[in-house]
Amino acid sequence: MWDSNGVWDTVQWRRRFGRTATGWRVIAMRWRWMRSHRAPGRIRITATQWVALVVFAALTVTVAVGVGWPRERSSLPAEVVAVARDRLGALTVVDRRPAAGRDYERDAFGPAWTDAAAVAGGGNGCDTRNDILERDVSVTARTAVASCPEAVAAGTLTSPYTGRSMSFRRGRESAAVQIDHIVPLAYAWDLGAWEWSPDRRWSFANDPANLVAVDAASNQAKSDLEPARWMPPLRGFHCQYAVQIVVVLAAYGLPVDAPSRTILDGVLAGC
């Protein structure tokens, strides 16, 4: 829902539709709003709007709790797919994943899950990991921790990478649910993030548009692999995964390696 200033109001949306509302319905609403507020002529979407679009796409990880992700063809609004394909076509293409100008440094992206990044949710009193758990997990209990006064203590996650439902419980078993960077940090580093300012890297590492809660096994299997070498086991999630990768790359001005571009183009063609 949008407030009087044209800003997306998550609280109102949850009150009206609940956590189980269809995520892509939100995207369609956002798309209609942007079209109705544009000047006549060619559609122009800013980088900020692109990031917002993916944030709302990421909300769909909450809709499958108790239902499971589709195992065949995924159905997305045609306009969302069309825009993603347009963005993919506009990306700079490099022959292959380049060797970075210097060795990858995780610390260059700032403290893990810092709340001090200039992104949606930054500075809200909860670290990024807890923000994503709150968004993606069907929460059954909360607790106060040093990094968040109302952290998720227990709940259920349907991993978008596998479609399997799993329990989350804070403590020794919490590592079963992990937060994945859809565009891996090391991949972004190799594509040019090594030249970014520290603030830009901190934002990239904590941007909700580039984060999703998944099962640990999938996250570890993916590691820092690009789309040419890894796609989610659940084919029904490929379309959304491809859309989010393309939009994040475009929003941050990153190129794409040619083999990954071929994979992404093929996925989007079948959405």
N, C-alpha and C positions, 0 to 999 in steps of 0.2 A: 504494500500500500504506500502511496506517496502522500506526504504532508502538503501543507499549503505552499511550501517553498519548493516543491518538486523534488524533495529528498525522500529516498526510500525509507520507510518506517517498518523495521522488522517486527517490532512489538505489535503494531496493528495487524500486520499480516498473520502473525501466529495466533492472535486472538480470533481472527476471522476464519482462518483455514486450518489452524492447528499444525503440529509438527509433521503430520502425515500427509499434508496437502501435496499435490503433484508439483515437483520442482519445475518442470518444463512449462507448467501453466504460468508460473511466475515470470519465466523468461518471455513468454508470449505477451504477457501484460506489459512488461518492461519495453519490449519492442514496439508495441502499439503506442505507448506513451512517448517514446523517442521520436517516432514518425509524426505524431500529432504536434510535437513541439519543434520540428525542424522548419527551416525556411524552405520555400518552394525550390524545386530543382533537385539536384543530385543528393542522395543520402550521404551524410558525412558523420562518421562515428569517431569520437575522440578516444584517445588511449584510456582515459579514466572510465568512459562508458564501457569500453571493452572489458576492462578489469571487472567492473560491476556486473556485467553480463555473466562472466564466468563465476563470480561469487554466487550468483543466484542459481547457476547451473549446478554448482557444487552442492547446493541444498538438496538435490535429489538423492544424495546418499542416505537421507533420513526416511525416504518414502517406502523403502523396501523391507523395513522391519516386519518380520512375520510373513512376508509375501515372497521375497526373493527377487533377484534381478532377472530380467528377461534373458533367455538362453539362446534366442535366435536373433532375428533382425530387430534393431532398435528403432523406435519411432520418435523423431524429433521434428519440431516445426520446420517447414521447408525454408523459411526465411533465415532461421538460425544457421542452418547448414549452408545456405547460399552465401551468407556473410562470411562464415568461416572459410569457405572455399575462395572467396574473394581475397580475404586476408592472407591465406596461404599463397595465392598467386602473387601477392605483393611482397612477400618475404624475399630477402636476399638469400641466394642459394650458394653454398660452398660445396666443393666436390666431395669432401668427406669431413668427418668430425676432425677439426684441426687440433694439432698439439698446442697446448696453451703456451702463451708467451713466457710463462713461469709455472712452477709446480703448484698444483691445486692446494689451497689453504682454506680449510673449513672455518678457521678462526676469522678469516677475512670477511665472512658473512655475519660477524657479530656473535654475541653470546647466544647459545641455542635457546630458541623460543622466547627471546626477550620481549617484554611488553613495551619497550621504548622505541619501537619502529614506527615510522610515519605511514601506517597502513590502516585499513578498516579494522577496528578493534584495538589498535595500539593505544596505550595509555589508559585502558579501561579498568586497570587494577588486577587483571588476570593475564597470566602468560599465554603465549600463542597456542601452546599445546592444549591447555585447558579450554581456550576459546573454540578450537576445532573439535574437541571432544564434546563440548556443549552443543555444537551445531550438528554433529554427525551421529552421535550416540542417542538412542532412546533412553533417557536418564530415569533411573529409579531411586537414586539416592545421591545426596551431595554432602560435602564435608569442607571444612576450612583448612587450607594449607598455607604455607608461607607465601606462595606465589599467586594465590587466588582465594578469596574469602568464601566462594561457593563453587568449589571445584567438583567435578563429576566424581562420585565415589563408586557408583555401580550403574550398570545399564546393559543394553543390548545393541550390538552393531551388526549390520549386514554389510559385510565387506563388498564394496562395489567391484573389486578385482576378481572375486570368486563367486559372489552371490550367496555365500554361506553365512548363516547367522551365528554369532558368537557372543559370549558373555564378557563384559568388562567389569573388573573389580580392582580398585586401587590397592596397591601393595605388590607383593612378589609376582602376581599374575598379570599386572597391568601391562607388561611388555608384550603381551599377546596382541594388543592393539597398538599400532604404531601410526605416526603421522608421516605421510609420504609427500615429498616435493614432486608434483606431477612433471614439471620440467626440473630434472635433477640439478642440484647446485653445481656439481662437478661438470655437467654438460654445459650449463650456462657459463661457467668459468672458461671452459675451452672455447666457447663461441664468442667470448669477448668480455665477460663480466670481470675478468682479471684487471681490466682497465677502468672499471667503474670507480666512483667515489665510495667510501665506506658507507655513507648513508643510503646510497642506492642499493648496495648489496644487502644491507640490513633489511631494507624494505622488501626486496625480492625473497629473502629467506623466510619472511614472516607474513607475506601477502596471502590472505585466505583464498584468493583466486587460484593460487598455485599449491594449495594444500588439501589433503583429504585423509581421513582416518581409514586405515585398511588393516587387514590381517598381517601379522608379522612375517609369515612365510613368503607372501607375495612381495612385501616390501624388500625383504632380503634378497629374493630372487631377482628383482628388478635392479637393485643397487643403484648405480649411476648410469644405467644403459639408456640410450636414445631409442626412439620408436622403431628404427630399423632393426634393432636387436632385441627389443622386448615390447610386447603388448600384453594387456591384462588377459589372464586365462579365460575370463568370461567374455565371449564375443559380443554379448548384448550390451556391454559397456564401452565397446570400441568407439562408437560414434561420439559419445560424450567426452571420452578421453582425448580423442583427436581434436575435437572442438576446443577443449580447454588448453591443450598444448599450443595450438595455433594462436589462440587469443593471447596467451601469456607471452609467447615469443614476440608477437606484434606489439603488445603493450610496452614491452621493455626494449624494443628495437633490436632484438637478436635475430641472427640469420638462422637458417636450417640447413642441415647437411642433405645432400642430394638423395642418398638412400632413404632417409627418414621422410623426406618430402614425397617420395614415391609411395611409401606406405600410407602416409596421412592422406594423400590425394585419393588413393584407392579406397580407403575407409570411408571418406566423406562422399565419394561417388556412390557408395552403396547405402547411405543413410536415408 
